[in-house]
Amino acid sequence: MTGLLLAVAASIGWGTTGMLAGRASRRLPPLHVAMALEWSGLAMIALVLLVLHPAPGSGGDLLIALGAGVAGALGNVLIYAALSVGAMGLVAPIAASGAAIPVIAFGVAEGDRPTTLAIAGMVLALVGGATVARAPGRATRQGLGLALMAALSYALYFSLLDLASDGGALWATTTSRAMAAVFLTLVVIVLGHRIGRTERRGLVRAMPIGLLDALATLAFALATTRGLVSLVAVIACLYPLTTAALAYALLGERLGRWQALGAALAVAGVAMIVATA
């Protein structure tokens, strides 16, 4: 049950982060937004590491975490870019549903054996998440393409972070975050991007979003050590429900009948999964 609750927390945190970061990426370059959020999140998670001071994972675990950091960084840039050019209620579900399926397969390959009720709940939750994608709104070809590429990046990220977390979730999260921050900074430097004074102020204001994203990532990493990764991934990948709800409440994006139906199916699916815990 603890793993599932942590997955719910990760889902809410990522959904809120997606809405806020996507909104910021409509004013600022998505690459710069992702870089700023990685650094602010790293500062917070590193502080937690210093306070709790857990034993470090093995060299292999930390190496896997570095790979997770690169995959996660690419996923963030791609999804922020997608959210900046398409309806959030449409782009986010595509990225999440596309990421969940490979992670479920990875979990089964690792030995996950969900019950029949849990499998039915997973299917219902995924169908619900995909149905949310029937949201009305602008959906450019560019936005959908970016969302699909983000899904592949996130699938790799989730799988690698699960492996790295076996040696300690906090160390895995901190290491992957550090790698993501450094990687995106190097990309910005190599591309020769200049960040002006006005943009710097905007990025500083956006940095608190990274704190929430880091907490959500830590919650997911912990969840994978306390529950089946196939079940945890499904619940965590329902974050578009939060993104869609916040986009409706704060940005005025209209919620249609398909979104309401998708949300109901997803909630029912999660309830079935929780019932097996």
Rosetta blueprint (number, residue, H / E / L):
1 M L
2 T H
3 G H
4 L H
5 L H
6 L H
7 A H
8 V H
9 A H
10 A H
11 S H
12 I H
13 G H
14 W H
15 G H
16 T H
17 T H
18 G H
19 M H
20 L H
21 A H
22 G H
23 R H
24 A H
25 S L
26 R L
27 R L
28 L L
29 P L
30 P H
31 L H
32 H H
33 V H
34 A H
35 M H
36 A H
37 L H
38 E H
39 W H
40 S H
41 G H
42 L H
43 A H
44 M H
45 I H
46 A H
47 L H
48 V H
49 L H
50 L H
51 V H
52 L H
53 H L
54 P L
55 A L
56 P L
57 G L
58 S L
59 G H
60 G H
61 D H
62 L H
63 L H
64 I H
65 A H
66 L H
67 G H
68 A H
69 G H
70 V H
71 A H
72 G H
73 A H
74 L H
75 G H
76 N H
77 V H
78 L H
79 I H
80 Y H
81 A H
82 A H
83 L H
84 S H
85 V H
86 G E
87 A L
88 M H
89 G H
90 L H
91 V H
92 A H
93 P H
94 I H
95 A H
96 A H
97 S H
98 G H
99 A H
100 A H
101 I H
102 P H
103 V H
104 I H
105 A H
106 F H
107 G H
108 V H
109 A H
110 E H
111 G L
112 D L
113 R L
114 P L
115 T L
116 T H
117 L H
118 A H
119 I H
120 A H
121 G H
122 M H
123 V H
124 L H
125 A H
126 L H
127 V H
128 G H
129 G H
130 A H
131 T H
132 V H
133 A L
134 R L
135 A L
136 P L
137 G L
138 R L
139 A E
140 T L
141 R H
142 Q H
143 G H
144 L H
145 G H
146 L H
147 A H
148 L H
149 M H
150 A H
151 A H
152 L H
153 S H
154 Y H
155 A H
156 L H
157 Y H
158 F H
159 S H
160 L H
161 L H
162 D H
163 L H
164 A H
165 S H
166 D L
167 G L
168 G L
169 A H
170 L H
171 W H
172 A H
173 T H
174 T H
175 T H
176 S H
177 R H
178 A H
179 M H
180 A H
181 A H
182 V H
183 F H
184 L H
185 T H
186 L H
187 V H
188 V H
189 I H
190 V H
191 L L
192 G L
193 H L
194 R L
195 I L
196 G L
197 R H
198 T H
199 E H
200 R H
201 R H
202 G H
203 L H
204 V H
205 R H
206 A H
207 M L
208 P H
209 I H
210 G H
211 L H
212 L H
213 D H
214 A H
215 L H
216 A H
217 T H
218 L H
219 A H
220 F H
221 A H
222 L H
223 A H
224 T H
225 T H
226 R H
227 G L
228 L L
229 V H
230 S H
231 L H
232 V H
233 A H
234 V H
235 I H
236 A H
237 C L
238 L L
239 Y H
240 P H
241 L H
242 T H
243 T H
244 A H
245 A H
246 L H
247 A H
248 Y H
249 A H
250 L H
251 L H
252 G L
253 E L
254 R L
255 L L
256 G L
257 R H
258 W H
259 Q H
260 A H
261 L H
262 G H
263 A H
264 A H
265 L H
266 A H
267 V H
268 A H
269 G H
270 V H
271 A H
272 M H
273 I H
274 V H
275 A H
276 T L
277 A L
